């Protein structure tokens, strides 16, 4: 797995601590404008869960 740092066996992910990296903050789908568009398009019952 590319996002994990060090020699971590994926089958042990629930058994030992580990560090990981991601680039989600830079993903275009997660911009404020895109998120606000998605949120306003959700059915009302979905909005109440968050």
N, CA, C and O atoms as a Maestro MAE file, in Angstrom:
{
 s_m_m2io_version
 :::
 2.0.0
}

f_m_ct {
 s_m_title
 :::
 protein
 m_atom[200] {
  # First column is atom index #
  i_m_mmod_type
  r_m_x_coord
  r_m_y_coord
  r_m_z_coord
  i_m_residue_number
  s_m_chain_name
  s_m_pdb_residue_name
  s_m_pdb_atom_name
  i_m_atomic_number
  :::
  1 25 0.845 -1.174 0.000 1 A "UNK " " N  " 7
  2 3 0.000 0.000 0.000 1 A "UNK " " CA " 6
  3 2 0.891 1.237 0.000 1 A "UNK " " C  " 6
  4 15 1.761 1.374 0.860 1 A "UNK " " O  " 8
  5 25 0.689 2.109 -0.925 2 A "UNK " " N  " 7
  6 3 1.558 3.272 -1.090 2 A "UNK " " CA " 6
  7 2 1.404 4.320 0.003 2 A "UNK " " C  " 6
  8 15 2.350 5.058 0.276 2 A "UNK " " O  " 8
  9 25 0.249 4.404 0.629 3 A "UNK " " N  " 7
  10 3 0.029 5.471 1.609 3 A "UNK " " CA " 6
  11 2 0.605 5.145 2.985 3 A "UNK " " C  " 6
  12 15 0.730 6.038 3.824 3 A "UNK " " O  " 8
  13 25 0.955 3.888 3.231 4 A "UNK " " N  " 7
  14 3 1.484 3.509 4.538 4 A "UNK " " CA " 6
  15 2 2.981 3.731 4.605 4 A "UNK " " C  " 6
  16 15 3.703 3.473 3.642 4 A "UNK " " O  " 8
  17 25 3.446 4.215 5.758 5 A "UNK " " N  " 7
  18 3 4.882 4.430 5.962 5 A "UNK " " CA " 6
  19 2 5.455 3.254 6.735 5 A "UNK " " C  " 6
  20 15 4.883 2.824 7.736 5 A "UNK " " O  " 8
  21 25 6.569 2.742 6.278 6 A "UNK " " N  " 7
  22 3 7.225 1.649 6.990 6 A "UNK " " CA " 6
  23 2 6.782 0.293 6.494 6 A "UNK " " C  " 6
  24 15 6.020 0.179 5.534 6 A "UNK " " O  " 8
  25 25 7.267 -0.720 7.156 7 A "UNK " " N  " 7
  26 3 6.983 -2.097 6.763 7 A "UNK " " CA " 6
  27 2 5.757 -2.605 7.521 7 A "UNK " " C  " 6
  28 15 5.887 -3.345 8.496 7 A "UNK " " O  " 8
  29 25 4.593 -2.214 7.078 8 A "UNK " " N  " 7
  30 3 3.345 -2.626 7.710 8 A "UNK " " CA " 6
  31 2 2.674 -3.664 6.823 8 A "UNK " " C  " 6
  32 15 2.453 -3.432 5.635 8 A "UNK " " O  " 8
  33 25 2.355 -4.797 7.406 9 A "UNK " " N  " 7
  34 3 1.619 -5.830 6.689 9 A "UNK " " CA " 6
  35 2 0.138 -5.449 6.739 9 A "UNK " " C  " 6
  36 15 -0.422 -5.356 7.831 9 A "UNK " " O  " 8
  37 25 -0.514 -5.227 5.594 10 A "UNK " " N  " 7
  38 3 -1.916 -4.785 5.595 10 A "UNK " " CA " 6
  39 2 -2.850 -5.670 6.415 10 A "UNK " " C  " 6
  40 15 -3.850 -5.177 6.934 10 A "UNK " " O  " 8
  41 25 -2.556 -6.949 6.544 11 A "UNK " " N  " 7
  42 3 -3.445 -7.805 7.325 11 A "UNK " " CA " 6
  43 2 -3.333 -7.537 8.828 11 A "UNK " " C  " 6
  44 15 -4.148 -8.035 9.605 11 A "UNK " " O  " 8
  45 25 -2.338 -6.762 9.242 12 A "UNK " " N  " 7
  46 3 -2.168 -6.414 10.653 12 A "UNK " " CA " 6
  47 2 -2.618 -4.992 10.984 12 A "UNK " " C  " 6
  48 15 -2.304 -4.489 12.062 12 A "UNK " " O  " 8
  49 25 -3.334 -4.345 10.094 13 A "UNK " " N  " 7
  50 3 -3.716 -2.951 10.308 13 A "UNK " " CA " 6
  51 2 -4.556 -2.752 11.566 13 A "UNK " " C  " 6
  52 15 -4.506 -1.679 12.168 13 A "UNK " " O  " 8
  53 25 -5.309 -3.736 11.970 14 A "UNK " " N  " 7
  54 3 -6.100 -3.593 13.192 14 A "UNK " " CA " 6
  55 2 -5.363 -4.107 14.431 14 A "UNK " " C  " 6
  56 15 -5.942 -4.182 15.514 14 A "UNK " " O  " 8
  57 25 -4.089 -4.459 14.268 15 A "UNK " " N  " 7
  58 3 -3.311 -5.032 15.362 15 A "UNK " " CA " 6
  59 2 -2.159 -4.145 15.829 15 A "UNK " " C  " 6
  60 15 -1.695 -4.296 16.959 15 A "UNK " " O  " 8
  61 25 -1.688 -3.227 14.989 16 A "UNK " " N  " 7
  62 3 -0.560 -2.389 15.363 16 A "UNK " " CA " 6
  63 2 -0.757 -0.971 14.835 16 A "UNK " " C  " 6
  64 15 -1.461 -0.751 13.850 16 A "UNK " " O  " 8
  65 25 -0.129 -0.025 15.503 17 A "UNK " " N  " 7
  66 3 -0.260 1.365 15.067 17 A "UNK " " CA " 6
  67 2 0.607 1.601 13.834 17 A "UNK " " C  " 6
  68 15 1.563 0.868 13.579 17 A "UNK " " O  " 8
  69 25 0.255 2.637 13.076 18 A "UNK " " N  " 7
  70 3 0.984 2.944 11.848 18 A "UNK " " CA " 6
  71 2 0.728 4.389 11.454 18 A "UNK " " C  " 6
  72 15 -0.245 5.000 11.896 18 A "UNK " " O  " 8
  73 25 1.592 4.921 10.632 19 A "UNK " " N  " 7
  74 3 1.415 6.248 10.037 19 A "UNK " " CA " 6
  75 2 1.008 6.077 8.582 19 A "UNK " " C  " 6
  76 15 1.343 5.080 7.943 19 A "UNK " " O  " 8
  77 25 0.290 7.052 8.071 20 A "UNK " " N  " 7
  78 3 -0.025 7.045 6.654 20 A "UNK " " CA " 6
  79 2 -0.110 8.474 6.152 20 A "UNK " " C  " 6
  80 15 -0.269 9.416 6.928 20 A "UNK " " O  " 8
  81 25 -0.004 8.616 4.857 21 A "UNK " " N  " 7
  82 3 -0.113 9.925 4.218 21 A "UNK " " CA " 6
  83 2 -1.263 9.894 3.217 21 A "UNK " " C  " 6
  84 15 -1.685 8.827 2.770 21 A "UNK " " O  " 8
  85 25 -1.754 11.059 2.881 22 A "UNK " " N  " 7
  86 3 -2.788 11.156 1.851 22 A "UNK " " CA " 6
  87 2 -2.713 12.549 1.226 22 A "UNK " " C  " 6
  88 15 -2.064 13.454 1.750 22 A "UNK " " O  " 8
  89 25 -3.384 12.688 0.114 23 A "UNK " " N  " 7
  90 3 -3.456 13.974 -0.585 23 A "UNK " " CA " 6
  91 2 -4.910 14.410 -0.748 23 A "UNK " " C  " 6
  92 15 -5.249 15.110 -1.702 23 A "UNK " " O  " 8
  93 25 -5.763 13.998 0.179 24 A "UNK " " N  " 7
  94 3 -7.179 14.319 0.066 24 A "UNK " " CA " 6
  95 2 -7.456 15.809 0.134 24 A "UNK " " C  " 6
  96 15 -8.389 16.296 -0.505 24 A "UNK " " O  " 8
  97 25 -6.664 16.530 0.893 25 A "UNK " " N  " 7
  98 3 -6.899 17.967 1.029 25 A "UNK " " CA " 6
  99 2 -6.757 18.686 -0.307 25 A "UNK " " C  " 6
  100 15 -7.340 19.752 -0.505 25 A "UNK " " O  " 8
  101 25 -6.000 18.119 -1.206 26 A "UNK " " N  " 7
  102 3 -5.793 18.738 -2.524 26 A "UNK " " CA " 6
  103 2 -6.706 18.174 -3.603 26 A "UNK " " C  " 6
  104 15 -6.606 18.572 -4.764 26 A "UNK " " O  " 8
  105 25 -7.594 17.254 -3.241 27 A "UNK " " N  " 7
  106 3 -8.471 16.643 -4.240 27 A "UNK " " CA " 6
  107 2 -9.559 17.634 -4.644 27 A "UNK " " C  " 6
  108 15 -10.190 18.237 -3.776 27 A "UNK " " O  " 8
  109 25 -9.789 17.811 -5.945 28 A "UNK " " N  " 7
  110 3 -10.783 18.793 -6.401 28 A "UNK " " CA " 6
  111 2 -12.201 18.513 -5.909 28 A "UNK " " C  " 6
  112 15 -12.986 19.447 -5.747 28 A "UNK " " O  " 8
  113 25 -12.544 17.256 -5.669 29 A "UNK " " N  " 7
  114 3 -13.893 16.940 -5.187 29 A "UNK " " CA " 6
  115 2 -14.119 17.437 -3.767 29 A "UNK " " C  " 6
  116 15 -15.265 17.552 -3.334 29 A "UNK " " O  " 8
  117 25 -13.058 17.732 -3.038 30 A "UNK " " N  " 7
  118 3 -13.187 18.147 -1.647 30 A "UNK " " CA " 6
  119 2 -13.026 19.646 -1.441 30 A "UNK " " C  " 6
  120 15 -12.790 20.094 -0.319 30 A "UNK " " O  " 8
  121 25 -13.150 20.414 -2.497 31 A "UNK " " N  " 7
  122 3 -13.121 21.867 -2.345 31 A "UNK " " CA " 6
  123 2 -14.436 22.330 -1.711 31 A "UNK " " C  " 6
  124 15 -15.446 21.630 -1.790 31 A "UNK " " O  " 8
  125 25 -14.421 23.476 -1.100 32 A "UNK " " N  " 7
  126 3 -15.623 24.006 -0.461 32 A "UNK " " CA " 6
  127 2 -16.773 24.124 -1.455 32 A "UNK " " C  " 6
  128 15 -17.906 23.762 -1.137 32 A "UNK " " O  " 8
  129 25 -16.494 24.622 -2.647 33 A "UNK " " N  " 7
  130 3 -17.550 24.791 -3.654 33 A "UNK " " CA " 6
  131 2 -18.179 23.452 -4.032 33 A "UNK " " C  " 6
  132 15 -19.403 23.340 -4.100 33 A "UNK " " O  " 8
  133 25 -17.355 22.440 -4.278 34 A "UNK " " N  " 7
  134 3 -17.899 21.133 -4.648 34 A "UNK " " CA " 6
  135 2 -18.654 20.486 -3.502 34 A "UNK " " C  " 6
  136 15 -19.723 19.914 -3.711 34 A "UNK " " O  " 8
  137 25 -18.118 20.568 -2.301 35 A "UNK " " N  " 7
  138 3 -18.804 19.978 -1.146 35 A "UNK " " CA " 6
  139 2 -20.139 20.667 -0.881 35 A "UNK " " C  " 6
  140 15 -21.126 20.000 -0.572 35 A "UNK " " O  " 8
  141 25 -20.180 21.979 -0.996 36 A "UNK " " N  " 7
  142 3 -21.441 22.681 -0.752 36 A "UNK " " CA " 6
  143 2 -22.476 22.328 -1.813 36 A "UNK " " C  " 6
  144 15 -23.671 22.293 -1.519 36 A "UNK " " O  " 8
  145 25 -22.041 22.070 -3.028 37 A "UNK " " N  " 7
  146 3 -22.966 21.655 -4.088 37 A "UNK " " CA " 6
  147 2 -23.534 20.265 -3.794 37 A "UNK " " C  " 6
  148 15 -24.732 20.031 -3.958 37 A "UNK " " O  " 8
  149 25 -22.683 19.362 -3.366 38 A "UNK " " N  " 7
  150 3 -23.136 18.003 -3.045 38 A "UNK " " CA " 6
  151 2 -24.083 18.022 -1.853 38 A "UNK " " C  " 6
  152 15 -25.129 17.374 -1.880 38 A "UNK " " O  " 8
  153 25 -23.726 18.753 -0.817 39 A "UNK " " N  " 7
  154 3 -24.548 18.781 0.397 39 A "UNK " " CA " 6
  155 2 -25.942 19.320 0.101 39 A "UNK " " C  " 6
  156 15 -26.933 18.791 0.606 39 A "UNK " " O  " 8
  157 25 -26.024 20.356 -0.703 40 A "UNK " " N  " 7
  158 3 -27.343 20.919 -1.005 40 A "UNK " " CA " 6
  159 2 -28.163 20.010 -1.911 40 A "UNK " " C  " 6
  160 15 -29.379 20.174 -2.002 40 A "UNK " " O  " 8
  161 25 -27.525 19.059 -2.581 41 A "UNK " " N  " 7
  162 3 -28.271 18.141 -3.446 41 A "UNK " " CA " 6
  163 2 -28.706 16.866 -2.725 41 A "UNK " " C  " 6
  164 15 -29.437 16.059 -3.298 41 A "UNK " " O  " 8
  165 25 -28.267 16.670 -1.475 42 A "UNK " " N  " 7
  166 3 -28.635 15.471 -0.720 42 A "UNK " " CA " 6
  167 2 -30.103 15.524 -0.306 42 A "UNK " " C  " 6
  168 15 -30.635 16.595 -0.014 42 A "UNK " " O  " 8
  169 25 -30.753 14.357 -0.284 43 A "UNK " " N  " 7
  170 3 -32.121 14.331 0.247 43 A "UNK " " CA " 6
  171 2 -32.109 14.754 1.722 43 A "UNK " " C  " 6
  172 15 -31.112 14.559 2.418 43 A "UNK " " O  " 8
  173 25 -33.184 15.313 2.179 44 A "UNK " " N  " 7
  174 3 -33.242 15.855 3.534 44 A "UNK " " CA " 6
  175 2 -32.887 14.818 4.591 44 A "UNK " " C  " 6
  176 15 -32.194 15.155 5.552 44 A "UNK " " O  " 8
  177 25 -33.331 13.577 4.455 45 A "UNK " " N  " 7
  178 3 -33.029 12.565 5.470 45 A "UNK " " CA " 6
  179 2 -31.539 12.261 5.550 45 A "UNK " " C  " 6
  180 15 -31.058 11.879 6.617 45 A "UNK " " O  " 8
  181 25 -30.797 12.415 4.471 46 A "UNK " " N  " 7
  182 3 -29.356 12.207 4.486 46 A "UNK " " CA " 6
  183 2 -28.658 13.364 5.205 46 A "UNK " " C  " 6
  184 15 -27.676 13.141 5.913 46 A "UNK " " O  " 8
  185 25 -29.140 14.573 5.036 47 A "UNK " " N  " 7
  186 3 -28.528 15.735 5.666 47 A "UNK " " CA " 6
  187 2 -28.620 15.667 7.192 47 A "UNK " " C  " 6
  188 15 -27.710 16.124 7.883 47 A "UNK " " O  " 8
  189 25 -29.678 15.119 7.711 48 A "UNK " " N  " 7
  190 3 -29.890 15.078 9.157 48 A "UNK " " CA " 6
  191 2 -28.927 14.140 9.856 48 A "UNK " " C  " 6
  192 15 -28.691 14.290 11.055 48 A "UNK " " O  " 8
  193 25 -28.368 13.184 9.149 49 A "UNK " " N  " 7
  194 3 -27.448 12.236 9.774 49 A "UNK " " CA " 6
  195 2 -26.116 12.867 10.103 49 A "UNK " " C  " 6
  196 15 -25.418 12.379 10.993 49 A "UNK " " O  " 8
  197 25 -25.741 13.916 9.432 50 A "UNK " " N  " 7
  198 3 -24.398 14.473 9.586 50 A "UNK " " CA " 6
  199 2 -24.344 15.489 10.658 50 A "UNK " " C  " 6
  200 15 -23.283 16.058 10.917 50 A "UNK " " O  " 8
  :::
 }
 m_bond[199] {
  # First column is bond index #
  i_m_from
  i_m_to
  i_m_order
  :::
  1 1 2 1
  2 2 3 1
  3 3 4 2
  4 3 5 1
  5 5 6 1
  6 6 7 1
  7 7 8 2
  8 7 9 1
  9 9 10 1
  10 10 11 1
  11 11 12 2
  12 11 13 1
  13 13 14 1
  14 14 15 1
  15 15 16 2
  16 15 17 1
  17 17 18 1
  18 18 19 1
  19 19 20 2
  20 19 21 1
  21 21 22 1
  22 22 23 1
  23 23 24 2
  24 23 25 1
  25 25 26 1
  26 26 27 1
  27 27 28 2
  28 27 29 1
  29 29 30 1
  30 30 31 1
  31 31 32 2
  32 31 33 1
  33 33 34 1
  34 34 35 1
  35 35 36 2
  36 35 37 1
  37 37 38 1
  38 38 39 1
  39 39 40 2
  40 39 41 1
  41 41 42 1
  42 42 43 1
  43 43 44 2
  44 43 45 1
  45 45 46 1
  46 46 47 1
  47 47 48 2
  48 47 49 1
  49 49 50 1
  50 50 51 1
  51 51 52 2
  52 51 53 1
  53 53 54 1
  54 54 55 1
  55 55 56 2
  56 55 57 1
  57 57 58 1
  58 58 59 1
  59 59 60 2
  60 59 61 1
  61 61 62 1
  62 62 63 1
  63 63 64 2
  64 63 65 1
  65 65 66 1
  66 66 67 1
  67 67 68 2
  68 67 69 1
  69 69 70 1
  70 70 71 1
  71 71 72 2
  72 71 73 1
  73 73 74 1
  74 74 75 1
  75 75 76 2
  76 75 77 1
  77 77 78 1
  78 78 79 1
  79 79 80 2
  80 79 81 1
  81 81 82 1
  82 82 83 1
  83 83 84 2
  84 83 85 1
  85 85 86 1
  86 86 87 1
  87 87 88 2
  88 87 89 1
  89 89 90 1
  90 90 91 1
  91 91 92 2
  92 91 93 1
  93 93 94 1
  94 94 95 1
  95 95 96 2
  96 95 97 1
  97 97 98 1
  98 98 99 1
  99 99 100 2
  100 99 101 1
  101 101 102 1
  102 102 103 1
  103 103 104 2
  104 103 105 1
  105 105 106 1
  106 106 107 1
  107 107 108 2
  108 107 109 1
  109 109 110 1
  110 110 111 1
  111 111 112 2
  112 111 113 1
  113 113 114 1
  114 114 115 1
  115 115 116 2
  116 115 117 1
  117 117 118 1
  118 118 119 1
  119 119 120 2
  120 119 121 1
  121 121 122 1
  122 122 123 1
  123 123 124 2
  124 123 125 1
  125 125 126 1
  126 126 127 1
  127 127 128 2
  128 127 129 1
  129 129 130 1
  130 130 131 1
  131 131 132 2
  132 131 133 1
  133 133 134 1
  134 134 135 1
  135 135 136 2
  136 135 137 1
  137 137 138 1
  138 138 139 1
  139 139 140 2
  140 139 141 1
  141 141 142 1
  142 142 143 1
  143 143 144 2
  144 143 145 1
  145 145 146 1
  146 146 147 1
  147 147 148 2
  148 147 149 1
  149 149 150 1
  150 150 151 1
  151 151 152 2
  152 151 153 1
  153 153 154 1
  154 154 155 1
  155 155 156 2
  156 155 157 1
  157 157 158 1
  158 158 159 1
  159 159 160 2
  160 159 161 1
  161 161 162 1
  162 162 163 1
  163 163 164 2
  164 163 165 1
  165 165 166 1
  166 166 167 1
  167 167 168 2
  168 167 169 1
  169 169 170 1
  170 170 171 1
  171 171 172 2
  172 171 173 1
  173 173 174 1
  174 174 175 1
  175 175 176 2
  176 175 177 1
  177 177 178 1
  178 178 179 1
  179 179 180 2
  180 179 181 1
  181 181 182 1
  182 182 183 1
  183 183 184 2
  184 183 185 1
  185 185 186 1
  186 186 187 1
  187 187 188 2
  188 187 189 1
  189 189 190 1
  190 190 191 1
  191 191 192 2
  192 191 193 1
  193 193 194 1
  194 194 195 1
  195 195 196 2
  196 195 197 1
  197 197 198 1
  198 198 199 1
  199 199 200 2
  :::
 }
}
